[in-house]
Amino acid sequence: MEIAIVGTGYVGLVTGTCLASAGNTVTCVDIDARRIEELKRGVIPIYEPGLADLTRNNVDANRLRFTTNYADAVPGADICFIAVGTPQGDDGSADLQYVLEAARTLAGHMTDFLIVIDKSTVPVGTARMVEDTIRNLTHHEVAVISNPEFLKEGAAVSDFETPNRVVVGYDANGAHGDRVRNTMVELYRPFVGDDRPLVFMNRESAELTKYAANAMLATRISFINEIANLCERVGADIGDVSHGMGLDERIGPFFLRAGLGYGGSCFPKDVRAIMHAAAEAGCTFHIVDAVDRVNEIQKRRLADGVCRRFGSDLSNHTFAVWGLAFKPETDDMREAPSIVTIDRLLSAGATVQVHDPVATQNFMHVAERTWVPETRARIVYAPEPVNAAAGADALLLITEWNIFREPDWNELKQEMRAHVVFDGRNLYDRWKLEEMGFEYFGIGR
């Protein structure tokens, strides 16, 4: 198929690259000329395992192209994805200006019937809005469907290539209902099978499915973190509790690991978006509202523990922070617990020595926006994990990158000024560390 994709961010680039790998001809269009030039040179703007090589291979095979000109992408396309940003307002609402601008520009370049796919995460009713916008600006026929993405950062390529389901929302009773369904079956045939279903529903249901799925996963995370906090009070161990829970087939083991809460671009945004949608529809989401509040409190757990151990004035203390990204295998700093933790330490006067395998540059941008130069001067960027620990009063594990899983504790003991470990992901063997002379603080242990 000939496919156009509007937007070369996380979703657009992964979608375009994976569809090109399946033999389609894909043209990605973006108004950011600098990004397009970098993509043409093989420079990938995000860190995602496997994506860079796959993108370059498809460019070399002439299956994947990049342009700033809609006229190079839309005419002759069978399908056009809209994968642009939907920034969130303070009230949780999604800003659809980029989606609707893409729709208006698409309308001006259509030369025939076109299937337009909303791939951006958008509120319920957006597909109908996009369809009306295009129809008001062109005499060509259009069918707009909702095809939400369920990609996990750090595993996006494999998630696209082997999805556990593909959700398609379309107007089955519309003039082009059968054509749309058949086209989507053909498009996703290389990626789905009997055990990975292609699920058809109406557009509103598809749009809500994305929000509802992420809200449920976020709920599990906040729930297990509250149980972890109770474990600390009553002498239970959250590892045992979550394991016992997960063996129940009705519950399962996924998203039941206690830690510092969720971050990134999806869960925080989608939780607040579904609350906003509910409020507009006259509903009150008590559970989801609590999920959001619990998560914000959980991000402060490690810094609270540091202040209990060392006092509220940390001006003569240095802390090592391992991990900055909100999760491993990504450089995404959006809503990362590390920001909350480091902000609290800096506010109390501490010096922080940080290391992350890939997210340091993005953290530097966050630091420039968040803290004044005098405060930023107390952030030390360490080239290796052991350098971050040098002279530190405590080590704080925030992101469970593989590089942090099996450190040389004897070396760390020699490097650190005091031997205290705050394990924000329950990664380490508490008994081993305590036998070696470390003080250990975990989550719910």
SVG drawing of the C-alpha trace seen along z (x, -y; Angstrom):
<svg xmlns="http://www.w3.org/2000/svg" viewBox="-25 -31 62 50">
<polyline fill="none" stroke="black" stroke-width="0.4" points="0.0,0.0 0.9,-3.7 0.8,-5.2 1.2,-8.7 1.9,-9.6 1.5,-13.1 3.9,-13.5 7.3,-12.0 7.2,-11.8 7.2,-8.7 4.0,-7.2 4.4,-8.4 8.0,-7.2 7.4,-3.8 4.2,-3.3 5.8,-4.4 9.0,-2.3 7.1,0.9 4.6,0.5 7.5,0.0 9.2,3.1 6.0,5.0 6.5,4.0 4.4,0.8 5.7,-2.4 5.5,-5.0 6.0,-8.8 6.2,-10.6 5.5,-14.4 6.3,-16.8 6.4,-20.6 9.6,-20.5 12.2,-20.9 15.2,-20.3 13.7,-17.0 13.0,-15.9 16.6,-16.7 18.0,-14.7 15.7,-11.7 16.9,-11.8 20.5,-11.6 19.6,-8.7 19.5,-10.7 16.7,-9.3 15.2,-11.9 14.2,-9.4 15.8,-6.5 13.9,-3.3 15.6,0.1 15.8,1.3 14.2,-1.7 17.2,-3.4 18.5,-0.5 15.1,0.4 14.4,-3.1 17.7,-3.4 17.2,0.0 13.8,-1.1 15.2,-4.4 18.0,-2.6 15.4,-0.3 13.4,-3.3 10.3,-2.1 10.4,-4.9 10.7,-8.6 10.5,-11.9 9.2,-15.3 7.9,-18.6 5.5,-18.8 2.0,-17.3 2.0,-17.2 4.7,-14.6 2.8,-12.4 -1.0,-12.6 -1.8,-12.4 -2.1,-8.8 -2.0,-7.5 -4.4,-4.7 -4.2,-5.5 -3.1,-8.6 -2.3,-8.4 -2.6,-11.4 0.0,-11.0 0.6,-14.5 0.8,-15.7 -2.2,-16.5 -0.8,-18.6 -2.7,-18.5 -4.2,-21.5 -4.2,-22.1 -7.8,-20.7 -6.8,-17.5 -8.3,-18.4 -6.5,-17.5 -5.5,-20.3 -6.7,-19.2 -5.3,-22.1 -2.6,-20.0 -4.9,-17.2 -7.5,-19.5 -4.7,-21.5 -3.5,-18.2 -7.0,-17.4 -7.5,-20.7 -4.2,-20.4 -4.9,-16.8 -8.2,-18.0 -6.4,-20.4 -4.1,-17.7 -6.6,-14.8 -7.0,-13.6 -9.3,-10.6 -11.1,-8.7 -8.9,-8.5 -8.9,-6.5 -7.7,-8.8 -6.6,-7.1 -6.5,-8.9 -3.4,-7.3 -2.9,-10.2 -4.5,-9.6 -7.6,-11.8 -10.8,-12.4 -14.0,-10.5 -15.7,-12.1 -12.5,-13.3 -12.8,-10.9 -16.2,-12.4 -14.8,-15.9 -11.9,-15.1 -14.2,-13.6 -16.5,-16.6 -13.5,-19.0 -12.2,-17.2 -15.6,-16.8 -16.3,-20.6 -13.1,-21.3 -13.1,-18.8 -15.4,-17.1 -13.5,-13.9 -14.8,-11.0 -13.2,-10.3 -13.6,-7.7 -12.0,-8.5 -11.3,-5.7 -9.8,-5.5 -6.9,-3.1 -5.3,-3.8 -1.7,-2.8 -0.8,-0.6 3.0,-0.9 5.2,-0.6 8.2,-2.9 11.2,-0.7 9.4,2.1 7.5,0.1 8.9,1.9 8.1,5.4 4.7,4.2 3.8,3.0 5.1,6.1 3.5,8.5 0.6,6.7 -1.7,8.5 -4.6,6.8 -5.3,4.1 -8.3,1.9 -10.1,0.4 -13.0,-2.0 -15.0,-2.7 -18.5,-3.5 -19.6,0.0 -22.9,-1.3 -21.2,-4.1 -20.9,-4.2 -17.4,-2.9 -17.7,-0.5 -16.9,2.7 -14.0,1.1 -12.5,-0.3 -12.8,3.0 -11.1,4.9 -8.3,2.4 -7.6,2.6 -7.5,6.4 -5.0,6.2 -2.9,3.5 -2.5,5.5 -2.4,9.0 1.4,9.2 1.1,8.4 -1.9,10.2 -3.0,13.8 -5.5,16.0 -3.9,15.2 -3.5,11.5 -7.0,10.3 -8.0,7.4 -10.9,6.0 -13.5,3.9 -15.9,1.5 -17.4,-1.9 -15.2,-5.0 -16.2,-6.2 -15.6,-2.8 -12.1,-2.7 -11.2,-6.1 -12.4,-5.3 -10.6,-1.9 -7.2,-3.6 -8.0,-5.8 -9.7,-3.0 -6.8,-0.6 -4.2,-3.0 -6.3,-4.1 -6.7,-0.5 -3.0,0.2 -2.3,-3.0 -4.9,-1.9 -3.0,1.4 0.2,-0.6 -1.2,-3.0 -3.1,-0.2 0.0,1.9 2.0,-1.1 -0.7,-1.8 -0.4,1.8 3.3,1.4 3.0,-1.6 0.7,0.5 3.3,3.3 5.9,1.0 3.5,0.2 2.5,3.8 5.8,5.7 4.7,7.4 6.8,7.6 5.3,6.3 7.2,8.8 5.5,11.7 2.1,10.0 2.2,9.1 3.4,12.6 0.6,14.1 -1.9,11.8 -0.6,12.4 -1.0,16.1 -4.8,15.6 -5.7,16.0 -8.4,13.3 -5.7,10.8 -2.5,11.9 1.0,10.6 1.3,7.7 1.7,4.1 1.9,5.2 5.5,4.1 5.7,1.5 7.9,-1.4 7.9,-5.2 4.8,-5.4 4.3,-5.8 5.5,-8.5 6.0,-9.0 3.7,-10.4 0.8,-8.0 -0.4,-7.0 -0.4,-10.5 -1.9,-12.2 -4.5,-9.5 -5.6,-9.3 -6.3,-13.0 -7.9,-12.9 -10.4,-10.3 -11.2,-12.3 -11.8,-15.3 -14.0,-13.4 -16.0,-11.9 -16.6,-15.4 -17.7,-16.7 -20.2,-13.8 -21.5,-14.5 -19.7,-11.6 -17.3,-11.6 -14.5,-9.2 -13.7,-8.7 -11.3,-5.8 -9.3,-7.3 -9.0,-10.6 -7.5,-8.7 -5.1,-6.9 -3.7,-10.2 -3.4,-11.6 -1.7,-8.4 0.8,-8.5 1.9,-12.0 2.4,-11.2 4.3,-8.0 6.9,-9.9 7.9,-11.7 8.5,-8.4 12.3,-8.2 13.0,-11.8 10.8,-11.6 12.8,-8.6 16.1,-10.5 14.8,-13.4 13.7,-11.1 17.1,-9.4 19.3,-12.5 17.1,-15.4 15.4,-18.2 18.6,-20.2 20.7,-18.4 23.1,-21.2 26.2,-19.2 25.1,-16.0 25.7,-14.4 23.5,-11.8 24.0,-9.5 21.0,-9.1 21.0,-6.1 18.4,-6.5 16.7,-9.6 14.3,-8.4 10.8,-7.4 11.5,-3.8 14.3,-1.7 15.0,-1.5 13.8,-5.1 15.2,-8.6 11.7,-10.0 11.8,-12.4 8.1,-13.3 6.6,-13.0 9.7,-11.0 9.9,-10.3 13.5,-11.4 12.5,-15.0 10.4,-15.1 13.1,-13.3 15.9,-15.5 13.9,-18.7 13.2,-17.8 16.9,-17.0 18.0,-20.2 15.4,-22.2 16.9,-20.9 20.4,-22.0 21.8,-18.7 24.3,-18.0 23.2,-15.2 25.4,-13.1 23.4,-11.5 23.9,-8.9 21.6,-7.5 22.6,-5.4 20.7,-7.5 18.5,-10.2 21.1,-12.6 20.8,-15.0 17.0,-15.2 17.3,-15.6 19.7,-18.6 16.9,-20.3 14.5,-19.6 17.0,-21.0 17.4,-24.2 13.6,-24.8 13.2,-23.8 16.0,-25.1 18.0,-28.4 21.7,-28.3 22.8,-28.4 20.7,-25.3 21.7,-23.5 25.4,-24.0 24.7,-21.3 23.9,-18.7 26.9,-16.6 26.7,-14.5 28.7,-11.3 30.0,-9.4 29.6,-6.0 27.5,-4.7 30.4,-4.3 31.4,-7.9 28.0,-9.0 28.5,-7.1 31.9,-8.7 31.7,-10.5 27.9,-10.0 26.0,-9.7 23.4,-7.5 22.7,-5.8 19.2,-6.3 18.0,-3.8 15.2,-5.4 15.2,-3.6 16.0,0.1 18.3,0.1 20.2,3.4 23.5,1.6 22.4,1.0 21.2,4.6 24.5,6.2 26.9,3.4 30.2,4.2 29.0,3.5 32.5,3.8 33.7,1.0 30.7,-1.1 31.4,-0.7 34.9,-2.0 33.7,-5.0 30.7,-6.1 31.1,-8.3 28.2,-6.6 26.7,-3.2 23.0,-3.8 20.9,-2.5 17.4,-3.7 16.0,-1.1 13.1,-2.8 12.4,0.3 13.1,3.1 15.8,4.4 18.4,5.4 18.8,8.2 18.1,6.5 19.7,9.2 22.9,9.3 23.4,5.6 22.7,5.5 25.2,8.3 27.8,6.2 27.2,3.2 24.7,1.2 21.6,-0.4 18.8,0.6 15.5,-1.1 13.1,0.3 9.4,-0.2 7.0,1.8 9.8,4.1"/>
</svg>
